[in-house]
Amino acid sequence: MKGAVAIDDQKWKVEQDLRTLAEAEEIKKDSKRMAAVKALAKQKIADMQQIAK
């Protein structure tokens, strides 16, 4: 029984990964969303650079 649960869990993870990749493609196609993502990424990088000093 334990093996069946592990297989189901692995299948769920793969399906979730597929959904994540599909959503990422949709985000990449949406210029407004990508602009917001890039702006947030720049801010996060700046924040991390302050911590690294």
mmCIF file as Biopython writes it, N, C-alpha, C and O atoms, coordinates in Angstrom:
data_model
#
loop_
_atom_site.group_PDB
_atom_site.id
_atom_site.type_symbol
_atom_site.label_atom_id
_atom_site.label_alt_id
_atom_site.label_comp_id
_atom_site.label_asym_id
_atom_site.label_entity_id
_atom_site.label_seq_id
_atom_site.pdbx_PDB_ins_code
_atom_site.Cartn_x
_atom_site.Cartn_y
_atom_site.Cartn_z
_atom_site.occupancy
_atom_site.B_iso_or_equiv
_atom_site.auth_seq_id
_atom_site.auth_asym_id
_atom_site.pdbx_PDB_model_num
ATOM 1   N N  . MET A ? 1  ? 0.828  -1.209 0.000   1.0 0.0 1  A 1 
ATOM 2   C CA . MET A ? 1  ? 0.000  0.000  0.000   1.0 0.0 1  A 1 
ATOM 3   C C  . MET A ? 1  ? 0.863  1.260  0.000   1.0 0.0 1  A 1 
ATOM 4   O O  . MET A ? 1  ? 0.528  2.257  -0.640  1.0 0.0 1  A 1 
ATOM 5   N N  . LYS A ? 2  ? 1.972  1.200  0.724   1.0 0.0 2  A 1 
ATOM 6   C CA . LYS A ? 2  ? 2.846  2.363  0.812   1.0 0.0 2  A 1 
ATOM 7   C C  . LYS A ? 2  ? 3.400  2.752  -0.557  1.0 0.0 2  A 1 
ATOM 8   O O  . LYS A ? 2  ? 3.531  3.940  -0.851  1.0 0.0 2  A 1 
ATOM 9   N N  . GLY A ? 3  ? 3.727  1.770  -1.397  1.0 0.0 3  A 1 
ATOM 10  C CA . GLY A ? 3  ? 4.235  2.031  -2.734  1.0 0.0 3  A 1 
ATOM 11  C C  . GLY A ? 3  ? 3.213  2.719  -3.610  1.0 0.0 3  A 1 
ATOM 12  O O  . GLY A ? 3  ? 3.559  3.583  -4.416  1.0 0.0 3  A 1 
ATOM 13  N N  . ALA A ? 4  ? 1.944  2.337  -3.456  1.0 0.0 4  A 1 
ATOM 14  C CA . ALA A ? 4  ? 0.876  2.948  -4.252  1.0 0.0 4  A 1 
ATOM 15  C C  . ALA A ? 4  ? 0.727  4.423  -3.907  1.0 0.0 4  A 1 
ATOM 16  O O  . ALA A ? 4  ? 0.482  5.248  -4.787  1.0 0.0 4  A 1 
ATOM 17  N N  . VAL A ? 5  ? 0.874  4.756  -2.634  1.0 0.0 5  A 1 
ATOM 18  C CA . VAL A ? 5  ? 0.783  6.154  -2.205  1.0 0.0 5  A 1 
ATOM 19  C C  . VAL A ? 5  ? 1.943  6.950  -2.796  1.0 0.0 5  A 1 
ATOM 20  O O  . VAL A ? 5  ? 1.752  8.079  -3.246  1.0 0.0 5  A 1 
ATOM 21  N N  . ALA A ? 6  ? 3.133  6.377  -2.797  1.0 0.0 6  A 1 
ATOM 22  C CA . ALA A ? 6  ? 4.300  7.068  -3.352  1.0 0.0 6  A 1 
ATOM 23  C C  . ALA A ? 6  ? 4.115  7.304  -4.848  1.0 0.0 6  A 1 
ATOM 24  O O  . ALA A ? 6  ? 4.468  8.369  -5.355  1.0 0.0 6  A 1 
ATOM 25  N N  . ILE A ? 7  ? 3.572  6.331  -5.548  1.0 0.0 7  A 1 
ATOM 26  C CA . ILE A ? 7  ? 3.334  6.484  -6.988  1.0 0.0 7  A 1 
ATOM 27  C C  . ILE A ? 7  ? 2.291  7.564  -7.237  1.0 0.0 7  A 1 
ATOM 28  O O  . ILE A ? 7  ? 2.457  8.387  -8.137  1.0 0.0 7  A 1 
ATOM 29  N N  . ASP A ? 8  ? 1.215  7.570  -6.448  1.0 0.0 8  A 1 
ATOM 30  C CA . ASP A ? 8  ? 0.178  8.597  -6.587  1.0 0.0 8  A 1 
ATOM 31  C C  . ASP A ? 8  ? 0.753  9.982  -6.297  1.0 0.0 8  A 1 
ATOM 32  O O  . ASP A ? 8  ? 0.434  10.953 -6.983  1.0 0.0 8  A 1 
ATOM 33  N N  . ASP A ? 9  ? 1.603  10.061 -5.276  1.0 0.0 9  A 1 
ATOM 34  C CA . ASP A ? 9  ? 2.216  11.342 -4.920  1.0 0.0 9  A 1 
ATOM 35  C C  . ASP A ? 9  ? 3.127  11.829 -6.041  1.0 0.0 9  A 1 
ATOM 36  O O  . ASP A ? 9  ? 3.125  13.013 -6.379  1.0 0.0 9  A 1 
ATOM 37  N N  . GLN A ? 10 ? 3.895  10.925 -6.610  1.0 0.0 10 A 1 
ATOM 38  C CA . GLN A ? 10 ? 4.784  11.282 -7.709  1.0 0.0 10 A 1 
ATOM 39  C C  . GLN A ? 10 ? 3.969  11.739 -8.927  1.0 0.0 10 A 1 
ATOM 40  O O  . GLN A ? 10 ? 4.330  12.712 -9.589  1.0 0.0 10 A 1 
ATOM 41  N N  . LYS A ? 11 ? 2.887  11.045 -9.215  1.0 0.0 11 A 1 
ATOM 42  C CA . LYS A ? 11 ? 2.030  11.423 -10.350 1.0 0.0 11 A 1 
ATOM 43  C C  . LYS A ? 11 ? 1.441  12.811 -10.126 1.0 0.0 11 A 1 
ATOM 44  O O  . LYS A ? 11 ? 1.394  13.626 -11.048 1.0 0.0 11 A 1 
ATOM 45  N N  . TRP A ? 12 ? 0.990  13.080 -8.897  1.0 0.0 12 A 1 
ATOM 46  C CA . TRP A ? 12 ? 0.430  14.390 -8.586  1.0 0.0 12 A 1 
ATOM 47  C C  . TRP A ? 12 ? 1.489  15.472 -8.785  1.0 0.0 12 A 1 
ATOM 48  O O  . TRP A ? 12 ? 1.194  16.526 -9.347  1.0 0.0 12 A 1 
ATOM 49  N N  . LYS A ? 13 ? 2.715  15.225 -8.332  1.0 0.0 13 A 1 
ATOM 50  C CA . LYS A ? 13 ? 3.784  16.216 -8.482  1.0 0.0 13 A 1 
ATOM 51  C C  . LYS A ? 13 ? 4.070  16.507 -9.948  1.0 0.0 13 A 1 
ATOM 52  O O  . LYS A ? 13 ? 4.257  17.663 -10.326 1.0 0.0 13 A 1 
ATOM 53  N N  . VAL A ? 14 ? 4.107  15.472 -10.773 1.0 0.0 14 A 1 
ATOM 54  C CA . VAL A ? 14 ? 4.355  15.658 -12.201 1.0 0.0 14 A 1 
ATOM 55  C C  . VAL A ? 14 ? 3.219  16.457 -12.831 1.0 0.0 14 A 1 
ATOM 56  O O  . VAL A ? 14 ? 3.463  17.348 -13.644 1.0 0.0 14 A 1 
ATOM 57  N N  . GLU A ? 15 ? 1.990  16.145 -12.461 1.0 0.0 15 A 1 
ATOM 58  C CA . GLU A ? 15 ? 0.849  16.892 -12.992 1.0 0.0 15 A 1 
ATOM 59  C C  . GLU A ? 15 ? 0.900  18.345 -12.549 1.0 0.0 15 A 1 
ATOM 60  O O  . GLU A ? 15 ? 0.586  19.245 -13.329 1.0 0.0 15 A 1 
ATOM 61  N N  . GLN A ? 16 ? 1.290  18.580 -11.309 1.0 0.0 16 A 1 
ATOM 62  C CA . GLN A ? 16 ? 1.425  19.947 -10.803 1.0 0.0 16 A 1 
ATOM 63  C C  . GLN A ? 16 ? 2.532  20.685 -11.540 1.0 0.0 16 A 1 
ATOM 64  O O  . GLN A ? 16 ? 2.378  21.860 -11.874 1.0 0.0 16 A 1 
ATOM 65  N N  . ASP A ? 17 ? 3.636  20.015 -11.796 1.0 0.0 17 A 1 
ATOM 66  C CA . ASP A ? 17 ? 4.721  20.624 -12.560 1.0 0.0 17 A 1 
ATOM 67  C C  . ASP A ? 17 ? 4.251  21.033 -13.947 1.0 0.0 17 A 1 
ATOM 68  O O  . ASP A ? 17 ? 4.601  22.107 -14.436 1.0 0.0 17 A 1 
ATOM 69  N N  . LEU A ? 18 ? 3.468  20.186 -14.572 1.0 0.0 18 A 1 
ATOM 70  C CA . LEU A ? 18 ? 2.929  20.496 -15.894 1.0 0.0 18 A 1 
ATOM 71  C C  . LEU A ? 18 ? 2.027  21.727 -15.844 1.0 0.0 18 A 1 
ATOM 72  O O  . LEU A ? 18 ? 2.110  22.602 -16.706 1.0 0.0 18 A 1 
ATOM 73  N N  . ARG A ? 19 ? 1.172  21.788 -14.838 1.0 0.0 19 A 1 
ATOM 74  C CA . ARG A ? 19 ? 0.300  22.966 -14.685 1.0 0.0 19 A 1 
ATOM 75  C C  . ARG A ? 19 ? 1.136  24.226 -14.456 1.0 0.0 19 A 1 
ATOM 76  O O  . ARG A ? 19 ? 0.826  25.288 -14.994 1.0 0.0 19 A 1 
ATOM 77  N N  . THR A ? 20 ? 2.189  24.103 -13.663 1.0 0.0 20 A 1 
ATOM 78  C CA . THR A ? 20 ? 3.065  25.245 -13.382 1.0 0.0 20 A 1 
ATOM 79  C C  . THR A ? 20 ? 3.739  25.742 -14.653 1.0 0.0 20 A 1 
ATOM 80  O O  . THR A ? 20 ? 3.794  26.947 -14.902 1.0 0.0 20 A 1 
ATOM 81  N N  . LEU A ? 21 ? 4.248  24.822 -15.452 1.0 0.0 21 A 1 
ATOM 82  C CA . LEU A ? 21 ? 4.897  25.208 -16.703 1.0 0.0 21 A 1 
ATOM 83  C C  . LEU A ? 21 ? 3.911  25.846 -17.678 1.0 0.0 21 A 1 
ATOM 84  O O  . LEU A ? 21 ? 4.252  26.807 -18.369 1.0 0.0 21 A 1 
ATOM 85  N N  . ALA A ? 22 ? 2.696  25.318 -17.736 1.0 0.0 22 A 1 
ATOM 86  C CA . ALA A ? 22 ? 1.675  25.894 -18.615 1.0 0.0 22 A 1 
ATOM 87  C C  . ALA A ? 22 ? 1.329  27.310 -18.159 1.0 0.0 22 A 1 
ATOM 88  O O  . ALA A ? 22 ? 1.162  28.204 -18.988 1.0 0.0 22 A 1 
ATOM 89  N N  . GLU A ? 23 ? 1.220  27.517 -16.855 1.0 0.0 23 A 1 
ATOM 90  C CA . GLU A ? 23 ? 0.917  28.845 -16.334 1.0 0.0 23 A 1 
ATOM 91  C C  . GLU A ? 23 ? 2.066  29.813 -16.606 1.0 0.0 23 A 1 
ATOM 92  O O  . GLU A ? 23 ? 1.833  30.980 -16.919 1.0 0.0 23 A 1 
ATOM 93  N N  . ALA A ? 24 ? 3.301  29.335 -16.489 1.0 0.0 24 A 1 
ATOM 94  C CA . ALA A ? 24 ? 4.458  30.176 -16.776 1.0 0.0 24 A 1 
ATOM 95  C C  . ALA A ? 24 ? 4.434  30.657 -18.228 1.0 0.0 24 A 1 
ATOM 96  O O  . ALA A ? 24 ? 4.760  31.810 -18.509 1.0 0.0 24 A 1 
ATOM 97  N N  . GLU A ? 25 ? 4.053  29.782 -19.132 1.0 0.0 25 A 1 
ATOM 98  C CA . GLU A ? 25 ? 3.961  30.173 -20.538 1.0 0.0 25 A 1 
ATOM 99  C C  . GLU A ? 25 ? 2.903  31.246 -20.735 1.0 0.0 25 A 1 
ATOM 100 O O  . GLU A ? 25 ? 3.102  32.177 -21.516 1.0 0.0 25 A 1 
ATOM 101 N N  . GLU A ? 26 ? 1.785  31.125 -20.038 1.0 0.0 26 A 1 
ATOM 102 C CA . GLU A ? 26 ? 0.732  32.142 -20.133 1.0 0.0 26 A 1 
ATOM 103 C C  . GLU A ? 26 ? 1.228  33.478 -19.599 1.0 0.0 26 A 1 
ATOM 104 O O  . GLU A ? 26 ? 0.932  34.524 -20.176 1.0 0.0 26 A 1 
ATOM 105 N N  . ILE A ? 27 ? 1.973  33.454 -18.510 1.0 0.0 27 A 1 
ATOM 106 C CA . ILE A ? 27 ? 2.517  34.685 -17.933 1.0 0.0 27 A 1 
ATOM 107 C C  . ILE A ? 27 ? 3.498  35.326 -18.908 1.0 0.0 27 A 1 
ATOM 108 O O  . ILE A ? 27 ? 3.484  36.543 -19.095 1.0 0.0 27 A 1 
ATOM 109 N N  . LYS A ? 28 ? 4.349  34.510 -19.529 1.0 0.0 28 A 1 
ATOM 110 C CA . LYS A ? 28 ? 5.329  35.038 -20.485 1.0 0.0 28 A 1 
ATOM 111 C C  . LYS A ? 28 ? 4.656  35.722 -21.674 1.0 0.0 28 A 1 
ATOM 112 O O  . LYS A ? 28 ? 5.203  36.676 -22.227 1.0 0.0 28 A 1 
ATOM 113 N N  . LYS A ? 29 ? 3.490  35.249 -22.065 1.0 0.0 29 A 1 
ATOM 114 C CA . LYS A ? 29 ? 2.770  35.821 -23.200 1.0 0.0 29 A 1 
ATOM 115 C C  . LYS A ? 29 ? 2.062  37.129 -22.850 1.0 0.0 29 A 1 
ATOM 116 O O  . LYS A ? 29 ? 1.699  37.893 -23.744 1.0 0.0 29 A 1 
ATOM 117 N N  . ASP A ? 30 ? 1.863  37.390 -21.565 1.0 0.0 30 A 1 
ATOM 118 C CA . ASP A ? 30 ? 1.137  38.577 -21.096 1.0 0.0 30 A 1 
ATOM 119 C C  . ASP A ? 30 ? 2.151  39.670 -20.731 1.0 0.0 30 A 1 
ATOM 120 O O  . ASP A ? 30 ? 2.800  39.601 -19.687 1.0 0.0 30 A 1 
ATOM 121 N N  . SER A ? 31 ? 2.274  40.663 -21.591 1.0 0.0 31 A 1 
ATOM 122 C CA . SER A ? 31 ? 3.322  41.677 -21.392 1.0 0.0 31 A 1 
ATOM 123 C C  . SER A ? 31 ? 3.164  42.454 -20.086 1.0 0.0 31 A 1 
ATOM 124 O O  . SER A ? 31 ? 4.162  42.802 -19.455 1.0 0.0 31 A 1 
ATOM 125 N N  . LYS A ? 32 ? 1.947  42.726 -19.678 1.0 0.0 32 A 1 
ATOM 126 C CA . LYS A ? 32 ? 1.733  43.461 -18.423 1.0 0.0 32 A 1 
ATOM 127 C C  . LYS A ? 32 ? 2.170  42.628 -17.221 1.0 0.0 32 A 1 
ATOM 128 O O  . LYS A ? 32 ? 2.816  43.139 -16.306 1.0 0.0 32 A 1 
ATOM 129 N N  . ARG A ? 33 ? 1.817  41.358 -17.228 1.0 0.0 33 A 1 
ATOM 130 C CA . ARG A ? 33 ? 2.223  40.480 -16.123 1.0 0.0 33 A 1 
ATOM 131 C C  . ARG A ? 33 ? 3.737  40.324 -16.082 1.0 0.0 33 A 1 
ATOM 132 O O  . ARG A ? 33 ? 4.336  40.347 -15.006 1.0 0.0 33 A 1 
ATOM 133 N N  . MET A ? 34 ? 4.364  40.164 -17.261 1.0 0.0 34 A 1 
ATOM 134 C CA . MET A ? 34 ? 5.818  40.008 -17.303 1.0 0.0 34 A 1 
ATOM 135 C C  . MET A ? 34 ? 6.514  41.275 -16.826 1.0 0.0 34 A 1 
ATOM 136 O O  . MET A ? 34 ? 7.536  41.201 -16.143 1.0 0.0 34 A 1 
ATOM 137 N N  . ALA A ? 35 ? 5.975  42.435 -17.178 1.0 0.0 35 A 1 
ATOM 138 C CA . ALA A ? 35 ? 6.564  43.694 -16.719 1.0 0.0 35 A 1 
ATOM 139 C C  . ALA A ? 35 ? 6.498  43.773 -15.193 1.0 0.0 35 A 1 
ATOM 140 O O  . ALA A ? 35 ? 7.456  44.202 -14.551 1.0 0.0 35 A 1 
ATOM 141 N N  . ALA A ? 36 ? 5.383  43.365 -14.622 1.0 0.0 36 A 1 
ATOM 142 C CA . ALA A ? 36 ? 5.242  43.376 -13.165 1.0 0.0 36 A 1 
ATOM 143 C C  . ALA A ? 36 ? 6.200  42.380 -12.514 1.0 0.0 36 A 1 
ATOM 144 O O  . ALA A ? 36 ? 6.784  42.665 -11.468 1.0 0.0 36 A 1 
ATOM 145 N N  . VAL A ? 37 ? 6.355  41.230 -13.125 1.0 0.0 37 A 1 
ATOM 146 C CA . VAL A ? 37 ? 7.274  40.215 -12.602 1.0 0.0 37 A 1 
ATOM 147 C C  . VAL A ? 37 ? 8.708  40.738 -12.625 1.0 0.0 37 A 1 
ATOM 148 O O  . VAL A ? 37 ? 9.450  40.588 -11.654 1.0 0.0 37 A 1 
ATOM 149 N N  . LYS A ? 38 ? 9.087  41.355 -13.743 1.0 0.0 38 A 1 
ATOM 150 C CA . LYS A ? 38 ? 10.446 41.879 -13.863 1.0 0.0 38 A 1 
ATOM 151 C C  . LYS A ? 38 ? 10.702 42.991 -12.857 1.0 0.0 38 A 1 
ATOM 152 O O  . LYS A ? 38 ? 11.786 43.067 -12.278 1.0 0.0 38 A 1 
ATOM 153 N N  . ALA A ? 39 ? 9.711  43.855 -12.644 1.0 0.0 39 A 1 
ATOM 154 C CA . ALA A ? 39 ? 9.864  44.937 -11.667 1.0 0.0 39 A 1 
ATOM 155 C C  . ALA A ? 39 ? 10.043 44.363 -10.260 1.0 0.0 39 A 1 
ATOM 156 O O  . ALA A ? 39 ? 10.887 44.826 -9.494  1.0 0.0 39 A 1 
ATOM 157 N N  . LEU A ? 40 ? 9.252  43.367 -9.938  1.0 0.0 40 A 1 
ATOM 158 C CA . LEU A ? 40 ? 9.385  42.746 -8.622  1.0 0.0 40 A 1 
ATOM 159 C C  . LEU A ? 40 ? 10.730 42.043 -8.481  1.0 0.0 40 A 1 
ATOM 160 O O  . LEU A ? 40 ? 11.355 42.113 -7.422  1.0 0.0 40 A 1 
ATOM 161 N N  . ALA A ? 41 ? 11.180 41.372 -9.527  1.0 0.0 41 A 1 
ATOM 162 C CA . ALA A ? 41 ? 12.472 40.691 -9.489  1.0 0.0 41 A 1 
ATOM 163 C C  . ALA A ? 41 ? 13.604 41.689 -9.251  1.0 0.0 41 A 1 
ATOM 164 O O  . ALA A ? 41 ? 14.518 41.423 -8.471  1.0 0.0 41 A 1 
ATOM 165 N N  . LYS A ? 42 ? 13.541 42.836 -9.924  1.0 0.0 42 A 1 
ATOM 166 C CA . LYS A ? 42 ? 14.567 43.868 -9.719  1.0 0.0 42 A 1 
ATOM 167 C C  . LYS A ? 42 ? 14.581 44.342 -8.279  1.0 0.0 42 A 1 
ATOM 168 O O  . LYS A ? 42 ? 15.646 44.538 -7.693  1.0 0.0 42 A 1 
ATOM 169 N N  . GLN A ? 43 ? 13.388 44.529 -7.706  1.0 0.0 43 A 1 
ATOM 170 C CA . GLN A ? 43 ? 13.304 44.981 -6.314  1.0 0.0 43 A 1 
ATOM 171 C C  . GLN A ? 43 ? 13.865 43.927 -5.367  1.0 0.0 43 A 1 
ATOM 172 O O  . GLN A ? 43 ? 14.580 44.259 -4.421  1.0 0.0 43 A 1 
ATOM 173 N N  . LYS A ? 44 ? 13.549 42.676 -5.613  1.0 0.0 44 A 1 
ATOM 174 C CA . LYS A ? 44 ? 14.060 41.589 -4.765  1.0 0.0 44 A 1 
ATOM 175 C C  . LYS A ? 44 ? 15.582 41.504 -4.844  1.0 0.0 44 A 1 
ATOM 176 O O  . LYS A ? 44 ? 16.252 41.283 -3.835  1.0 0.0 44 A 1 
ATOM 177 N N  . ILE A ? 45 ? 16.125 41.681 -6.056  1.0 0.0 45 A 1 
ATOM 178 C CA . ILE A ? 45 ? 17.577 41.667 -6.226  1.0 0.0 45 A 1 
ATOM 179 C C  . ILE A ? 45 ? 18.209 42.815 -5.441  1.0 0.0 45 A 1 
ATOM 180 O O  . ILE A ? 45 ? 19.221 42.632 -4.764  1.0 0.0 45 A 1 
ATOM 181 N N  . ALA A ? 46 ? 17.608 43.987 -5.537  1.0 0.0 46 A 1 
ATOM 182 C CA . ALA A ? 46 ? 18.131 45.149 -4.796  1.0 0.0 46 A 1 
ATOM 183 C C  . ALA A ? 46 ? 18.082 44.880 -3.297  1.0 0.0 46 A 1 
ATOM 184 O O  . ALA A ? 46 ? 19.023 45.209 -2.574  1.0 0.0 46 A 1 
ATOM 185 N N  . ASP A ? 47 ? 16.996 44.286 -2.829  1.0 0.0 47 A 1 
ATOM 186 C CA . ASP A ? 47 ? 16.872 43.959 -1.400  1.0 0.0 47 A 1 
ATOM 187 C C  . ASP A ? 47 ? 17.957 42.985 -0.958  1.0 0.0 47 A 1 
ATOM 188 O O  . ASP A ? 47 ? 18.557 43.150 0.104   1.0 0.0 47 A 1 
ATOM 189 N N  . MET A ? 48 ? 18.203 41.971 -1.779  1.0 0.0 48 A 1 
ATOM 190 C CA . MET A ? 48 ? 19.221 40.973 -1.436  1.0 0.0 48 A 1 
ATOM 191 C C  . MET A ? 48 ? 20.621 41.579 -1.457  1.0 0.0 48 A 1 
ATOM 192 O O  . MET A ? 48 ? 21.473 41.192 -0.658  1.0 0.0 48 A 1 
ATOM 193 N N  . GLN A ? 49 ? 20.865 42.527 -2.366  1.0 0.0 49 A 1 
ATOM 194 C CA . GLN A ? 49 ? 22.162 43.180 -2.414  1.0 0.0 49 A 1 
ATOM 195 C C  . GLN A ? 49 ? 22.412 43.992 -1.147  1.0 0.0 49 A 1 
ATOM 196 O O  . GLN A ? 49 ? 23.548 44.094 -0.684  1.0 0.0 49 A 1 
ATOM 197 N N  . GLN A ? 50 ? 21.354 44.567 -0.590  1.0 0.0 50 A 1 
ATOM 198 C CA . GLN A ? 50 ? 21.496 45.307 0.669   1.0 0.0 50 A 1 
ATOM 199 C C  . GLN A ? 50 ? 21.860 44.362 1.813   1.0 0.0 50 A 1 
ATOM 200 O O  . GLN A ? 50 ? 22.646 44.716 2.692   1.0 0.0 50 A 1 
ATOM 201 N N  . ILE A ? 51 ? 21.296 43.183 1.798   1.0 0.0 51 A 1 
ATOM 202 C CA . ILE A ? 51 ? 21.580 42.203 2.846   1.0 0.0 51 A 1 
ATOM 203 C C  . ILE A ? 51 ? 23.019 41.688 2.711   1.0 0.0 51 A 1 
ATOM 204 O O  . ILE A ? 51 ? 23.687 41.425 3.712   1.0 0.0 51 A 1 
ATOM 205 N N  . ALA A ? 52 ? 23.485 41.547 1.477   1.0 0.0 52 A 1 
ATOM 206 C CA . ALA A ? 52 ? 24.799 40.964 1.215   1.0 0.0 52 A 1 
ATOM 207 C C  . ALA A ? 52 ? 25.946 41.923 1.569   1.0 0.0 52 A 1 
ATOM 208 O O  . ALA A ? 52 ? 27.097 41.493 1.647   1.0 0.0 52 A 1 
ATOM 209 N N  . LYS A ? 53 ? 25.658 43.182 1.778   1.0 0.0 53 A 1 
ATOM 210 C CA . LYS A ? 53 ? 26.716 44.155 2.086   1.0 0.0 53 A 1 
ATOM 211 C C  . LYS A ? 53 ? 27.306 43.922 3.445   1.0 0.0 53 A 1 
ATOM 212 O O  . LYS A ? 53 ? 28.207 44.651 3.861   1.0 0.0 53 A 1 
#
